[in-house]
Amino acid sequence: MDSKLLERANHKCELCGSVENLSTLEVTPSNGSIEQTICVCDTCRNQIDGNVVLDSNHFRCLGDSMWSEIPAVQVVSYRLLKKLNNQELLDMLYLEDDIKAWADSEVESSETQELPKDSNGTVLNQGDSVTIIKDLEVKGANFTAKRGTLVKGIILNGNPEQVEGKVNGTRIVLLSCFLKKV
Ligand SMILES: [Zn+2]
């Protein structure tokens, strides 16, 4: 394990303070640098890595770790508090904008696992091409997206019922049930 990281962590788990079985945890999305890793004990790691119900008793430690000066520790604390639905502590936790964006990047991706499906039930992925199967009035843009229009390079917006794409040079939201993957 990186000696600089151990030194920063004071040879303790940066979440719960345990001194046993320490290892490195990369805080995704991570470039592997020390700024984007934290030092954790086995108990914390198993809770974070494993698909287990989080032990809210153990993670009372987050009430301390969330005040860490180390952004990566703040990010992990924030994500765990979210998973634990601990709104009380989340309300108290203040993250700088860039740290908040980092912290949310994983929370969001785990929530958007559900991908939109086209009219045939085929999963649509970012960058796919689709055709529109029904004339669609585009609200606010004053045109109709015609049936049969090809939309290249769709963009997923996190809503499992929608995709976004350019029609007539305008980026619009399309309901995935009116699309067919090409
Ligand atoms: Zn720990």
Backbone and ligand atoms as CSV (ligand in chain L), in Angstrom:
chain,resi,resn,atom,element,x,y,z
A,1,MET,N,N,0.832,-1.202,0.000
A,1,MET,CA,C,0.000,0.000,0.000
A,1,MET,C,C,0.868,1.254,0.000
A,2,ASP,N,N,0.408,2.272,-0.654
A,2,ASP,CA,C,1.164,3.508,-0.803
A,2,ASP,C,C,1.473,4.127,0.564
A,3,SER,N,N,2.760,4.374,0.805
A,3,SER,CA,C,3.134,4.865,2.131
A,3,SER,C,C,2.619,6.288,2.362
A,4,LYS,N,N,2.528,7.064,1.274
A,4,LYS,CA,C,2.005,8.430,1.434
A,4,LYS,C,C,0.541,8.406,1.866
A,5,LEU,N,N,-0.183,7.438,1.281
A,5,LEU,CA,C,-1.599,7.319,1.629
A,5,LEU,C,C,-1.738,6.898,3.092
A,6,LEU,N,N,-0.914,5.933,3.492
A,6,LEU,CA,C,-0.950,5.476,4.882
A,6,LEU,C,C,-0.638,6.626,5.836
A,7,GLU,N,N,0.305,7.434,5.429
A,7,GLU,CA,C,0.688,8.557,6.269
A,7,GLU,C,C,-0.469,9.555,6.392
A,8,ARG,N,N,-1.075,9.853,5.229
A,8,ARG,CA,C,-2.215,10.774,5.236
A,8,ARG,C,C,-3.316,10.258,6.152
A,9,ALA,N,N,-3.525,8.937,6.082
A,9,ALA,CA,C,-4.617,8.323,6.827
A,9,ALA,C,C,-4.249,8.075,8.289
A,10,ASN,N,N,-3.007,8.409,8.638
A,10,ASN,CA,C,-2.577,8.152,10.002
A,10,ASN,C,C,-2.631,6.671,10.356
A,11,HIS,N,N,-2.439,5.834,9.350
A,11,HIS,CA,C,-2.478,4.377,9.536
A,11,HIS,C,C,-3.805,3.908,10.106
A,12,LYS,N,N,-4.852,4.614,9.696
A,12,LYS,CA,C,-6.196,4.224,10.152
A,12,LYS,C,C,-7.141,4.216,8.962
A,13,CYS,N,N,-8.229,3.471,9.103
A,13,CYS,CA,C,-9.293,3.529,8.107
A,13,CYS,C,C,-9.819,4.967,8.091
A,14,GLU,N,N,-9.878,5.548,6.899
A,14,GLU,CA,C,-10.278,6.962,6.834
A,14,GLU,C,C,-11.782,7.148,7.039
A,15,LEU,N,N,-12.501,6.041,7.109
A,15,LEU,CA,C,-13.936,6.157,7.395
A,15,LEU,C,C,-14.228,5.902,8.865
A,16,CYS,N,N,-13.756,4.737,9.364
A,16,CYS,CA,C,-14.178,4.369,10.723
A,16,CYS,C,C,-13.053,4.411,11.748
A,17,GLY,N,N,-11.824,4.638,11.289
A,17,GLY,CA,C,-10.734,4.762,12.250
A,17,GLY,C,C,-10.116,3.444,12.685
A,18,SER,N,N,-10.616,2.328,12.145
A,18,SER,CA,C,-10.036,1.034,12.499
A,18,SER,C,C,-8.597,0.964,11.998
A,19,VAL,N,N,-7.740,0.226,12.719
A,19,VAL,CA,C,-6.341,0.138,12.303
A,19,VAL,C,C,-6.031,-1.223,11.686
A,20,GLU,N,N,-7.045,-2.074,11.578
A,20,GLU,CA,C,-6.783,-3.434,11.113
A,20,GLU,C,C,-7.124,-3.638,9.644
A,21,ASN,N,N,-6.326,-4.478,8.996
A,21,ASN,CA,C,-6.564,-4.885,7.610
A,21,ASN,C,C,-6.849,-3.713,6.686
A,22,LEU,N,N,-5.926,-2.794,6.644
A,22,LEU,CA,C,-6.130,-1.615,5.808
A,22,LEU,C,C,-5.789,-1.912,4.354
A,23,SER,N,N,-6.535,-1.327,3.466
A,23,SER,CA,C,-6.206,-1.434,2.046
A,23,SER,C,C,-6.656,-0.174,1.323
A,24,THR,N,N,-6.317,-0.132,0.045
A,24,THR,CA,C,-6.593,1.062,-0.758
A,24,THR,C,C,-7.922,0.908,-1.475
A,25,LEU,N,N,-8.716,1.942,-1.454
A,25,LEU,CA,C,-9.984,1.921,-2.184
A,25,LEU,C,C,-9.974,3.074,-3.180
A,26,GLU,N,N,-10.121,2.734,-4.460
A,26,GLU,CA,C,-10.184,3.785,-5.468
A,26,GLU,C,C,-11.582,4.376,-5.472
A,27,VAL,N,N,-11.647,5.680,-5.483
A,27,VAL,CA,C,-12.943,6.352,-5.482
A,27,VAL,C,C,-13.297,6.680,-6.935
A,28,THR,N,N,-14.191,5.890,-7.489
A,28,THR,CA,C,-14.503,6.025,-8.909
A,28,THR,C,C,-15.210,7.338,-9.218
A,29,PRO,N,N,-15.123,7.889,-10.414
A,29,PRO,CA,C,-14.146,7.489,-11.429
A,29,PRO,C,C,-12.770,7.997,-11.030
A,30,SER,N,N,-11.819,7.116,-10.997
A,30,SER,CA,C,-10.533,7.444,-10.400
A,30,SER,C,C,-9.408,7.294,-11.404
A,31,ASN,N,N,-8.394,8.147,-11.271
A,31,ASN,CA,C,-7.213,7.998,-12.114
A,31,ASN,C,C,-6.118,7.265,-11.354
A,32,GLY,N,N,-6.481,6.723,-10.193
A,32,GLY,CA,C,-5.517,5.944,-9.420
A,32,GLY,C,C,-4.588,6.789,-8.573
A,33,SER,N,N,-4.711,8.118,-8.648
A,33,SER,CA,C,-3.815,8.960,-7.859
A,33,SER,C,C,-4.225,8.907,-6.391
A,34,ILE,N,N,-3.320,9.341,-5.560
A,34,ILE,CA,C,-3.559,9.278,-4.118
A,34,ILE,C,C,-4.749,10.160,-3.734
A,35,GLU,N,N,-4.961,11.241,-4.518
A,35,GLU,CA,C,-6.091,12.132,-4.225
A,35,GLU,C,C,-7.421,11.431,-4.454
A,36,GLN,N,N,-7.392,10.394,-5.282
A,36,GLN,CA,C,-8.654,9.729,-5.616
A,36,GLN,C,C,-8.727,8.326,-5.035
A,37,THR,N,N,-7.955,8.118,-3.997
A,37,THR,CA,C,-8.042,6.848,-3.279
A,37,THR,C,C,-8.146,7.144,-1.795
A,38,ILE,N,N,-8.730,6.213,-1.090
A,38,ILE,CA,C,-8.744,6.360,0.361
A,38,ILE,C,C,-8.290,5.056,0.989
A,39,CYS,N,N,-7.922,5.154,2.246
A,39,CYS,CA,C,-7.440,4.003,2.984
A,39,CYS,C,C,-8.607,3.486,3.830
A,40,VAL,N,N,-8.984,2.238,3.612
A,40,VAL,CA,C,-10.126,1.693,4.358
A,40,VAL,C,C,-9.785,0.359,5.014
A,41,CYS,N,N,-10.550,0.009,6.022
A,41,CYS,CA,C,-10.381,-1.281,6.671
A,41,CYS,C,C,-11.234,-2.308,5.915
A,42,ASP,N,N,-11.029,-3.562,6.278
A,42,ASP,CA,C,-11.752,-4.661,5.631
A,42,ASP,C,C,-13.269,-4.525,5.774
A,43,THR,N,N,-13.704,-4.145,6.957
A,43,THR,CA,C,-15.142,-4.047,7.213
A,43,THR,C,C,-15.789,-3.026,6.285
A,44,CYS,N,N,-15.160,-1.851,6.209
A,44,CYS,CA,C,-15.716,-0.807,5.344
A,44,CYS,C,C,-15.660,-1.251,3.887
A,45,ARG,N,N,-14.522,-1.836,3.479
A,45,ARG,CA,C,-14.382,-2.246,2.086
A,45,ARG,C,C,-15.459,-3.263,1.703
A,46,ASN,N,N,-15.664,-4.254,2.554
A,46,ASN,CA,C,-16.668,-5.278,2.231
A,46,ASN,C,C,-18.059,-4.679,2.102
A,47,GLN,N,N,-18.326,-3.684,2.937
A,47,GLN,CA,C,-19.633,-3.028,2.861
A,47,GLN,C,C,-19.767,-2.221,1.574
A,48,ILE,N,N,-18.668,-1.599,1.165
A,48,ILE,CA,C,-18.726,-0.739,-0.007
A,48,ILE,C,C,-18.722,-1.564,-1.293
A,49,ASP,N,N,-17.841,-2.563,-1.336
A,49,ASP,CA,C,-17.702,-3.373,-2.555
A,49,ASP,C,C,-18.812,-4.389,-2.723
A,50,GLY,N,N,-19.210,-4.983,-1.613
A,50,GLY,CA,C,-20.167,-6.075,-1.695
A,50,GLY,C,C,-21.570,-5.560,-1.937
A,51,ASN,N,N,-22.380,-6.404,-2.497
A,51,ASN,CA,C,-23.777,-6.028,-2.698
A,51,ASN,C,C,-24.560,-6.368,-1.438
A,52,VAL,N,N,-24.232,-5.689,-0.371
A,52,VAL,CA,C,-24.853,-6.027,0.912
A,52,VAL,C,C,-25.671,-4.839,1.416
A,53,VAL,N,N,-26.572,-5.141,2.297
A,53,VAL,CA,C,-27.307,-4.055,2.945
A,53,VAL,C,C,-26.323,-3.382,3.896
A,54,LEU,N,N,-26.208,-2.077,3.783
A,54,LEU,CA,C,-25.217,-1.371,4.590
A,54,LEU,C,C,-25.584,-1.425,6.077
A,55,ASP,N,N,-24.543,-1.581,6.859
A,55,ASP,CA,C,-24.713,-1.665,8.303
A,55,ASP,C,C,-24.711,-0.238,8.868
A,56,SER,N,N,-25.902,0.260,9.161
A,56,SER,CA,C,-25.986,1.673,9.571
A,56,SER,C,C,-25.290,1.895,10.912
A,57,ASN,N,N,-25.205,0.854,11.706
A,57,ASN,CA,C,-24.477,0.972,12.968
A,57,ASN,C,C,-23.002,1.243,12.736
A,58,HIS,N,N,-22.432,0.406,11.856
A,58,HIS,CA,C,-21.010,0.588,11.561
A,58,HIS,C,C,-20.770,1.966,10.975
A,59,PHE,N,N,-21.673,2.383,10.110
A,59,PHE,CA,C,-21.448,3.636,9.387
A,59,PHE,C,C,-21.899,4.874,10.157
A,60,ARG,N,N,-22.094,4.712,11.459
A,60,ARG,CA,C,-22.213,5.928,12.282
A,60,ARG,C,C,-20.934,6.743,12.159
A,61,CYS,N,N,-19.842,6.029,11.820
A,61,CYS,CA,C,-18.545,6.702,11.662
A,61,CYS,C,C,-18.589,7.788,10.597
A,62,LEU,N,N,-19.567,7.700,9.678
A,62,LEU,CA,C,-19.631,8.706,8.602
A,62,LEU,C,C,-19.890,10.094,9.156
A,63,GLY,N,N,-20.536,10.152,10.311
A,63,GLY,CA,C,-20.791,11.435,10.959
A,63,GLY,C,C,-19.501,12.171,11.260
A,64,ASP,N,N,-18.398,11.413,11.409
A,64,ASP,CA,C,-17.082,12.046,11.578
A,64,ASP,C,C,-16.356,12.178,10.249
A,65,SER,N,N,-16.373,11.083,9.472
A,65,SER,CA,C,-15.544,11.092,8.264
A,65,SER,C,C,-16.022,12.120,7.254
A,66,MET,N,N,-17.326,12.456,7.283
A,66,MET,CA,C,-17.823,13.441,6.317
A,66,MET,C,C,-17.191,14.814,6.512
A,67,TRP,N,N,-16.607,15.041,7.680
A,67,TRP,CA,C,-15.945,16.330,7.927
A,67,TRP,C,C,-14.460,16.283,7.571
A,68,SER,N,N,-14.035,15.190,6.989
A,68,SER,CA,C,-12.636,15.059,6.595
A,68,SER,C,C,-12.261,16.196,5.652
A,69,GLU,N,N,-10.962,16.561,5.671
A,69,GLU,CA,C,-10.512,17.606,4.735
A,69,GLU,C,C,-10.156,16.997,3.385
A,70,ILE,N,N,-10.203,15.684,3.307
A,70,ILE,CA,C,-9.791,15.013,2.078
A,70,ILE,C,C,-11.007,14.762,1.183
A,71,PRO,N,N,-11.015,15.382,-0.003
A,71,PRO,CA,C,-12.188,15.262,-0.879
A,71,PRO,C,C,-12.625,13.822,-1.117
A,72,ALA,N,N,-11.688,12.914,-1.344
A,72,ALA,CA,C,-12.067,11.528,-1.642
A,72,ALA,C,C,-12.837,10.906,-0.469
A,73,VAL,N,N,-12.453,11.270,0.737
A,73,VAL,CA,C,-13.154,10.747,1.916
A,73,VAL,C,C,-14.550,11.365,2.004
A,74,GLN,N,N,-14.630,12.657,1.667
A,74,GLN,CA,C,-15.949,13.314,1.647
A,74,GLN,C,C,-16.868,12.630,0.630
A,75,VAL,N,N,-16.291,12.322,-0.527
A,75,VAL,CA,C,-17.084,11.721,-1.601
A,75,VAL,C,C,-17.629,10.353,-1.169
A,76,VAL,N,N,-16.772,9.529,-0.594
A,76,VAL,CA,C,-17.221,8.201,-0.169
A,76,VAL,C,C,-18.260,8.336,0.948
A,77,SER,N,N,-18.034,9.241,1.865
A,77,SER,CA,C,-18.984,9.439,2.965
A,77,SER,C,C,-20.343,9.860,2.416
A,78,TYR,N,N,-20.297,10.791,1.483
A,78,TYR,CA,C,-21.538,11.287,0.867
A,78,TYR,C,C,-22.297,10.156,0.177
A,79,ARG,N,N,-21.567,9.364,-0.613
A,79,ARG,CA,C,-22.237,8.279,-1.343
A,79,ARG,C,C,-22.850,7.262,-0.382
A,80,LEU,N,N,-22.125,6.970,0.695
A,80,LEU,CA,C,-22.659,5.995,1.652
A,80,LEU,C,C,-23.871,6.562,2.382
A,81,LEU,N,N,-23.792,7.840,2.732
A,81,LEU,CA,C,-24.940,8.459,3.410
A,81,LEU,C,C,-26.169,8.427,2.508
A,82,LYS,N,N,-25.926,8.635,1.202
A,82,LYS,CA,C,-27.042,8.564,0.251
A,82,LYS,C,C,-27.651,7.172,0.259
A,83,LYS,N,N,-26.769,6.162,0.203
A,83,LYS,CA,C,-27.269,4.790,0.175
A,83,LYS,C,C,-27.994,4.450,1.474
A,84,LEU,N,N,-27.542,5.043,2.544
A,84,LEU,CA,C,-28.171,4.786,3.842
A,84,LEU,C,C,-29.405,5.665,4.051
A,85,ASN,N,N,-29.649,6.557,3.096
A,85,ASN,CA,C,-30.757,7.510,3.215
A,85,ASN,C,C,-30.675,8.331,4.486
A,86,ASN,N,N,-29.466,8.694,4.851
A,86,ASN,CA,C,-29.299,9.477,6.064
A,86,ASN,C,C,-29.384,10.974,5.748
A,87,GLN,N,N,-30.615,11.435,5.569
A,87,GLN,CA,C,-30.837,12.808,5.123
A,87,GLN,C,C,-30.339,13.815,6.148
A,88,GLU,N,N,-30.432,13.438,7.399
A,88,GLU,CA,C,-30.042,14.354,8.470
A,88,GLU,C,C,-28.581,14.789,8.311
A,89,LEU,N,N,-27.719,13.800,8.095
A,89,LEU,CA,C,-26.310,14.133,7.927
A,89,LEU,C,C,-26.046,14.763,6.563
A,90,LEU,N,N,-26.763,14.274,5.543
A,90,LEU,CA,C,-26.569,14.850,4.205
A,90,LEU,C,C,-26.893,16.334,4.208
A,91,ASP,N,N,-27.910,16.702,4.972
A,91,ASP,CA,C,-28.291,18.116,5.044
A,91,ASP,C,C,-27.180,18.970,5.655
A,92,MET,N,N,-26.413,18.354,6.538
A,92,MET,CA,C,-25.346,19.115,7.199
A,92,MET,C,C,-24.080,19.164,6.361
A,93,LEU,N,N,-23.957,18.174,5.467
A,93,LEU,CA,C,-22.713,18.043,4.719
A,93,LEU,C,C,-22.658,19.056,3.594
A,94,TYR,N,N,-21.593,19.842,3.602
A,94,TYR,CA,C,-21.431,20.805,2.517
A,94,TYR,C,C,-20.248,20.381,1.651
A,95,LEU,N,N,-20.519,20.199,0.356
A,95,LEU,CA,C,-19.434,19.846,-0.563
A,95,LEU,C,C,-19.232,20.973,-1.563
A,96,GLU,N,N,-17.977,21.255,-1.863
A,96,GLU,CA,C,-17.679,22.201,-2.949
A,96,GLU,C,C,-18.304,21.651,-4.234
A,97,ASP,N,N,-18.611,22.551,-5.160
A,97,ASP,CA,C,-19.298,22.138,-6.383
A,97,ASP,C,C,-18.611,20.986,-7.112
A,98,ASP,N,N,-17.296,21.101,-7.284
A,98,ASP,CA,C,-16.615,20.057,-8.058
A,98,ASP,C,C,-16.604,18.729,-7.307
A,99,ILE,N,N,-16.532,18.809,-5.998
A,99,ILE,CA,C,-16.546,17.571,-5.207
A,99,ILE,C,C,-17.937,16.946,-5.236
A,100,LYS,N,N,-18.940,17.810,-5.182
A,100,LYS,CA,C,-20.326,17.328,-5.259
A,100,LYS,C,C,-20.565,16.609,-6.592
A,101,ALA,N,N,-20.048,17.199,-7.674
A,101,ALA,CA,C,-20.220,16.594,-8.994
A,101,ALA,C,C,-19.541,15.225,-9.043
A,102,TRP,N,N,-18.375,15.142,-8.453
A,102,TRP,CA,C,-17.653,13.877,-8.386
A,102,TRP,C,C,-18.480,12.870,-7.571
A,103,ALA,N,N,-18.947,13.309,-6.426
A,103,ALA,CA,C,-19.714,12.417,-5.549
A,103,ALA,C,C,-20.973,11.909,-6.240
A,104,ASP,N,N,-21.616,12.790,-7.005
A,104,ASP,CA,C,-22.870,12.410,-7.654
A,104,ASP,C,C,-22.660,11.542,-8.882
A,105,SER,N,N,-21.459,11.559,-9.430
A,105,SER,CA,C,-21.248,10.839,-10.684
A,105,SER,C,C,-21.539,9.353,-10.524
A,106,GLU,N,N,-21.228,8.782,-9.367
A,106,GLU,CA,C,-21.511,7.353,-9.214
A,106,GLU,C,C,-22.958,7.121,-8.810
A,107,VAL,N,N,-23.437,7.948,-7.903
A,107,VAL,CA,C,-24.812,7.800,-7.440
A,107,VAL,C,C,-25.757,7.799,-8.631
A,108,GLU,N,N,-25.506,8.725,-9.564
A,108,GLU,CA,C,-26.367,8.800,-10.736
A,108,GLU,C,C,-26.279,7.556,-11.599
A,109,SER,N,N,-25.050,7.118,-11.842
A,109,SER,CA,C,-24.931,5.994,-12.770
A,109,SER,C,C,-25.598,4.744,-12.202
A,110,SER,N,N,-25.599,4.604,-10.873
A,110,SER,CA,C,-26.247,3.407,-10.341
A,110,SER,C,C,-27.772,3.535,-10.417
A,111,GLU,N,N,-28.236,4.790,-10.487
A,111,GLU,CA,C,-29.683,4.977,-10.586
A,111,GLU,C,C,-30.199,4.880,-12.015
A,112,THR,N,N,-29.295,5.049,-12.981
A,112,THR,CA,C,-29.745,5.076,-14.364
A,112,THR,C,C,-29.434,3.759,-15.065
A,113,GLN,N,N,-29.334,2.704,-14.293
A,113,GLN,CA,C,-29.034,1.413,-14.902
A,113,GLN,C,C,-30.141,0.993,-15.861
A,114,GLU,N,N,-31.339,1.458,-15.581
A,114,GLU,CA,C,-32.445,1.096,-16.448
A,114,GLU,C,C,-32.350,1.909,-17.735
A,115,LEU,N,N,-32.225,1.218,-18.853
A,115,LEU,CA,C,-32.057,1.909,-20.127
A,115,LEU,C,C,-33.387,1.966,-20.856
A,116,PRO,N,N,-33.566,2.998,-21.691
A,116,PRO,CA,C,-34.806,3.083,-22.452
A,116,PRO,C,C,-34.898,1.957,-23.481
A,117,LYS,N,N,-36.120,1.586,-23.802
A,117,LYS,CA,C,-36.344,0.535,-24.797
A,117,LYS,C,C,-37.190,1.109,-25.925
A,118,ASP,N,N,-36.945,0.620,-27.140
A,118,ASP,CA,C,-37.737,1.113,-28.264
A,118,ASP,C,C,-39.079,0.383,-28.323
A,119,SER,N,N,-39.840,0.658,-29.398
A,119,SER,CA,C,-41.196,0.107,-29.488
A,119,SER,C,C,-41.218,-1.417,-29.505
A,120,ASN,N,N,-40.080,-2.018,-29.879
A,120,ASN,CA,C,-40.020,-3.485,-29.886
A,120,ASN,C,C,-39.431,-4.049,-28.598
A,121,GLY,N,N,-39.107,-3.164,-27.679
A,121,GLY,CA,C,-38.507,-3.637,-26.434
A,121,GLY,C,C,-37.001,-3.820,-26.530
A,122,THR,N,N,-36.417,-3.310,-27.610
A,122,THR,CA,C,-34.960,-3.391,-27.745
A,122,THR,C,C,-34.311,-2.262,-26.953
A,123,VAL,N,N,-33.293,-2.616,-26.192
A,123,VAL,CA,C,-32.625,-1.613,-25.361
A,123,VAL,C,C,-31.893,-0.596,-26.237
A,124,LEU,N,N,-32.054,0.668,-25.895
A,124,LEU,CA,C,-31.380,1.732,-26.637
A,124,LEU,C,C,-30.164,2.212,-25.847
A,125,ASN,N,N,-29.066,2.319,-26.545
A,125,ASN,CA,C,-27.846,2.796,-25.915
A,125,ASN,C,C,-27.447,4.148,-26.487
A,126,GLN,N,N,-26.665,4.856,-25.689
A,126,GLN,CA,C,-26.106,6.125,-26.133
A,126,GLN,C,C,-25.445,5.942,-27.499
A,127,GLY,N,N,-25.760,6.833,-28.450
A,127,GLY,CA,C,-25.099,6.791,-29.753
A,127,GLY,C,C,-25.812,5.940,-30.794
A,128,ASP,N,N,-26.847,5.212,-30.396
A,128,ASP,CA,C,-27.603,4.411,-31.360
A,128,ASP,C,C,-28.321,5.314,-32.364
A,129,SER,N,N,-28.702,4.714,-33.493
A,129,SER,CA,C,-29.561,5.422,-34.440
A,129,SER,C,C,-30.944,4.797,-34.368
A,130,VAL,N,N,-31.947,5.656,-34.489
A,130,VAL,CA,C,-33.333,5.177,-34.401
A,130,VAL,C,C,-34.153,5.850,-35.494
A,131,THR,N,N,-35.289,5.247,-35.828
A,131,THR,CA,C,-36.255,5.960,-36.661
A,131,THR,C,C,-37.497,6.204,-35.834
A,132,ILE,N,N,-38.184,7.272,-36.183
A,132,ILE,CA,C,-39.420,7.632,-35.492
A,132,ILE,C,C,-40.555,6.876,-36.170
A,133,ILE,N,N,-41.414,6.223,-35.406
A,133,ILE,CA,C,-42.443,5.369,-36.010
A,133,ILE,C,C,-43.807,6.055,-36.083
A,134,LYS,N,N,-43.895,7.296,-35.691
A,134,LYS,CA,C,-45.188,7.981,-35.629
A,134,LYS,C,C,-44.910,9.472,-35.729
A,135,ASP,N,N,-45.747,10.216,-36.447
A,135,ASP,CA,C,-45.570,11.665,-36.489
A,135,ASP,C,C,-45.670,12.230,-35.069
A,136,LEU,N,N,-44.688,12.997,-34.695
A,136,LEU,CA,C,-44.681,13.530,-33.328
A,136,LEU,C,C,-44.620,15.051,-33.364
A,137,GLU,N,N,-45.581,15.667,-32.722
A,137,GLU,CA,C,-45.547,17.120,-32.589
A,137,GLU,C,C,-44.462,17.456,-31.580
A,138,VAL,N,N,-43.610,18.389,-31.947
A,138,VAL,CA,C,-42.575,18.788,-31.008
A,138,VAL,C,C,-43.013,20.059,-30.307
A,139,LYS,N,N,-43.312,19.900,-29.031
A,139,LYS,CA,C,-43.807,21.052,-28.269
A,139,LYS,C,C,-42.724,22.107,-28.174
A,140,GLY,N,N,-43.100,23.332,-28.380
A,140,GLY,CA,C,-42.163,24.431,-28.217
A,140,GLY,C,C,-41.272,24.654,-29.422
A,141,ALA,N,N,-41.193,23.699,-30.314
A,141,ALA,CA,C,-40.299,23.876,-31.468
A,141,ALA,C,C,-41.103,24.103,-32.745
A,142,ASN,N,N,-42.407,23.917,-32.670
A,142,ASN,CA,C,-43.272,24.233,-33.803
A,142,ASN,C,C,-42.995,23.425,-35.067
A,143,PHE,N,N,-42.680,22.172,-34.918
A,143,PHE,CA,C,-42.633,21.339,-36.105
A,143,PHE,C,C,-43.035,19.926,-35.724
A,144,THR,N,N,-43.268,19.146,-36.726
A,144,THR,CA,C,-43.611,17.760,-36.470
A,144,THR,C,C,-42.438,16.883,-36.883
A,145,ALA,N,N,-42.027,16.041,-35.984
A,145,ALA,CA,C,-41.001,15.066,-36.338
A,145,ALA,C,C,-41.723,13.946,-37.074
A,146,LYS,N,N,-41.409,13.836,-38.361
A,146,LYS,CA,C,-42.175,12.924,-39.214
A,146,LYS,C,C,-41.820,11.463,-38.965
A,147,ARG,N,N,-42.839,10.664,-39.128
A,147,ARG,CA,C,-42.655,9.225,-39.087
A,147,ARG,C,C,-41.595,8.833,-40.121
A,148,GLY,N,N,-40.687,7.965,-39.712
A,148,GLY,CA,C,-39.652,7.520,-40.637
A,148,GLY,C,C,-38.377,8.341,-40.563
A,149,THR,N,N,-38.420,9.442,-39.814
A,149,THR,CA,C,-37.212,10.270,-39.674
A,149,THR,C,C,-36.117,9.482,-38.965
A,150,LEU,N,N,-34.929,9.543,-39.533
A,150,LEU,CA,C,-33.786,8.873,-38.907
A,150,LEU,C,C,-33.123,9.831,-37.924
A,151,VAL,N,N,-32.912,9.349,-36.711
A,151,VAL,CA,C,-32.215,10.159,-35.709
A,151,VAL,C,C,-30.932,9.429,-35.357
A,152,LYS,N,N,-29.819,10.072,-35.681
A,152,LYS,CA,C,-28.520,9.425,-35.436
A,152,LYS,C,C,-27.934,9.881,-34.113
A,153,GLY,N,N,-27.203,9.002,-33.484
A,153,GLY,CA,C,-26.445,9.388,-32.287
A,153,GLY,C,C,-27.311,9.885,-31.158
A,154,ILE,N,N,-28.273,9.062,-30.756
A,154,ILE,CA,C,-29.141,9.499,-29.662
A,154,ILE,C,C,-28.350,9.645,-28.358
A,155,ILE,N,N,-28.902,10.462,-27.496
A,155,ILE,CA,C,-28.274,10.737,-26.208
A,155,ILE,C,C,-29.232,10.302,-25.112
A,156,LEU,N,N,-28.714,9.564,-24.144
A,156,LEU,CA,C,-29.567,9.144,-23.026
A,156,LEU,C,C,-29.558,10.244,-21.973
A,157,ASN,N,N,-30.719,10.561,-21.451
A,157,ASN,CA,C,-30.787,11.633,-20.454
A,157,ASN,C,C,-31.092,11.112,-19.051
A,158,GLY,N,N,-31.025,9.806,-18.884
A,158,GLY,CA,C,-31.223,9.247,-17.550
A,158,GLY,C,C,-32.654,8.816,-17.306
A,159,ASN,N,N,-33.571,9.261,-18.145
A,159,ASN,CA,C,-34.965,8.846,-18.014
A,159,ASN,C,C,-35.176,7.587,-18.851
A,160,PRO,N,N,-35.627,6.487,-18.235
A,160,PRO,CA,C,-35.747,5.226,-18.979
A,160,PRO,C,C,-36.834,5.241,-20.047
A,161,GLU,N,N,-37.618,6.313,-20.122
A,161,GLU,CA,C,-38.654,6.382,-21.151
A,161,GLU,C,C,-38.319,7.375,-22.246
A,162,GLN,N,N,-37.154,8.001,-22.144
A,162,GLN,CA,C,-36.820,9.062,-23.104
A,162,GLN,C,C,-35.417,8.894,-23.666
A,163,VAL,N,N,-35.239,9.438,-24.859
A,163,VAL,CA,C,-33.895,9.670,-25.374
A,163,VAL,C,C,-33.925,11.079,-25.970
A,164,GLU,N,N,-32.734,11.610,-26.234
A,164,GLU,CA,C,-32.684,12.907,-26.899
A,164,GLU,C,C,-31.935,12.747,-28.205
A,165,GLY,N,N,-32.331,13.542,-29.164
A,165,GLY,CA,C,-31.660,13.456,-30.452
A,165,GLY,C,C,-31.985,14.677,-31.285
A,166,LYS,N,N,-31.221,14.829,-32.363
A,166,LYS,CA,C,-31.416,15.999,-33.225
A,166,LYS,C,C,-32.374,15.682,-34.357
A,167,VAL,N,N,-33.460,16.466,-34.435
A,167,VAL,CA,C,-34.401,16.375,-35.539
A,167,VAL,C,C,-34.545,17.783,-36.098
A,168,ASN,N,N,-34.424,17.927,-37.415
A,168,ASN,CA,C,-34.454,19.257,-38.049
A,168,ASN,C,C,-33.434,20.191,-37.400
A,169,GLY,N,N,-32.321,19.657,-36.988
A,169,GLY,CA,C,-31.276,20.496,-36.404
A,169,GLY,C,C,-31.535,20.939,-34.991
A,170,THR,N,N,-32.624,20.447,-34.402
A,170,THR,CA,C,-32.959,20.844,-33.037
A,170,THR,C,C,-32.870,19.625,-32.123
A,171,ARG,N,N,-32.248,19.817,-30.990
A,171,ARG,CA,C,-32.173,18.702,-30.061
A,171,ARG,C,C,-33.493,18.619,-29.308
A,172,ILE,N,N,-34.158,17.468,-29.424
A,172,ILE,CA,C,-35.461,17.311,-28.774
A,172,ILE,C,C,-35.498,16.029,-27.954
A,173,VAL,N,N,-36.470,15.981,-27.092
A,173,VAL,CA,C,-36.687,14.784,-26.284
A,173,VAL,C,C,-37.692,13.897,-27.020
A,174,LEU,N,N,-37.373,12.627,-27.141
A,174,LEU,CA,C,-38.259,11.683,-27.822
A,174,LEU,C,C,-38.646,10.579,-26.863
A,175,LEU,N,N,-39.902,10.204,-26.909
A,175,LEU,CA,C,-40.318,9.072,-26.084
A,175,LEU,C,C,-39.852,7.789,-26.764
A,176,SER,N,N,-39.170,6.956,-26.008
A,176,SER,CA,C,-38.542,5.775,-26.610
A,176,SER,C,C,-39.570,4.817,-27.210
A,177,CYS,N,N,-40.837,4.855,-26.712
A,177,CYS,CA,C,-41.853,3.937,-27.224
A,177,CYS,C,C,-42.272,4.290,-28.651
A,178,PHE,N,N,-41.887,5.480,-29.147
A,178,PHE,CA,C,-42.205,5.857,-30.527
A,178,PHE,C,C,-40.986,5.745,-31.447
A,179,LEU,N,N,-40.003,4.978,-31.000
A,179,LEU,CA,C,-38.773,4.855,-31.775
A,179,LEU,C,C,-38.521,3.402,-32.130
A,180,LYS,N,N,-37.748,3.235,-33.172
A,180,LYS,CA,C,-37.305,1.904,-33.523
A,180,LYS,C,C,-35.816,1.944,-33.801
A,181,LYS,N,N,-35.097,1.047,-33.154
A,181,LYS,CA,C,-33.650,1.005,-33.337
A,181,LYS,C,C,-33.321,0.561,-34.762
A,182,VAL,N,N,-32.342,1.235,-35.353
A,182,VAL,CA,C,-31.969,0.888,-36.733
A,182,VAL,C,C,-30.842,-0.130,-36.703
L,1,ZN,ZN,ZN,-13.348,1.197,8.297
